[in-house]
Structure formats: structure tokens, C-alpha cells
Amino acid sequence: MPFKNKTRKKKVIKPMLFTALNYKLMGLGVIFILTGFSIMRIENEVYGIISLFIAPPIILAGYIVVIYAILKKDHKTADTSVKPSN
């Protein structure tokens, strides 16, 4: 009985795009954004102090945190994913 040469495909492990810290920062940014819009909605005045001066910086901070979380790259995982092949 001849032996069959079975070639098994090796599973290629793809690293995750974001780390746990990235997801936590994105969640924090979304919470800032939702908080800012909620504060703006609660006051419900166009020319109110909270709607004009407090809520917009909170919303802007939320967007900045989300953008930072997307662009942040973990250097530890970036170095290990690229290995020279011999």
C-alpha cells in the first residue's frame, strides 16, 4: 500500500489589526462623543452656555481620541509580525 504524500496547509496567523488598547481608546472616544451630544440635547437651547461652550469641546475630544486610537500602532506587535525568511 503506497503512502500518500499529504501536504497540509499551514495556517497563516494574521495579527489583529488593533490591539486591546486601541479598542479601549475607541470606546472612550465614543463615550465622549455620546456624552457631548447628550449634554447638548439635555439643555435643548440654541444659545445656552452648555450647548455653545461645554458640549462641543467634549465632542471634539471624542473625535480626536477615536482618530488617535485608529492611527496608534503598537510597536511591539509590528516588530514581531515582520520576520526575515531564510
ChimeraX attribute file (.defattr): number of C-alpha atoms within 10 A of each C-alpha:
attribute: neighborCount
match mode: 1-to-1
recipient: residues
	/A:1	3
	/A:2	4
	/A:3	5
	/A:4	6
	/A:5	6
	/A:6	6
	/A:7	6
	/A:8	6
	/A:9	6
	/A:10	6
	/A:11	6
	/A:12	6
	/A:13	7
	/A:14	7
	/A:15	11
	/A:16	8
	/A:17	8
	/A:18	15
	/A:19	14
	/A:20	9
	/A:21	13
	/A:22	20
	/A:23	14
	/A:24	13
	/A:25	19
	/A:26	21
	/A:27	16
	/A:28	16
	/A:29	24
	/A:30	18
	/A:31	15
	/A:32	22
	/A:33	24
	/A:34	15
	/A:35	16
	/A:36	23
	/A:37	16
	/A:38	13
	/A:39	17
	/A:40	22
	/A:41	14
	/A:42	11
	/A:43	13
	/A:44	12
	/A:45	12
	/A:46	11
	/A:47	10
	/A:48	12
	/A:49	12
	/A:50	18
	/A:51	19
	/A:52	13
	/A:53	12
	/A:54	14
	/A:55	21
	/A:56	17
	/A:57	14
	/A:58	20
	/A:59	21
	/A:60	15
	/A:61	17
	/A:62	24
	/A:63	17
	/A:64	15
	/A:65	21
	/A:66	23
	/A:67	14
	/A:68	15
	/A:69	21
	/A:70	15
	/A:71	11
	/A:72	14
	/A:73	15
	/A:74	12
	/A:75	8
	/A:76	8
	/A:77	13
	/A:78	10
	/A:79	9
	/A:80	9
	/A:81	11
	/A:82	8
	/A:83	7
	/A:84	5
	/A:85	4
	/A:86	3
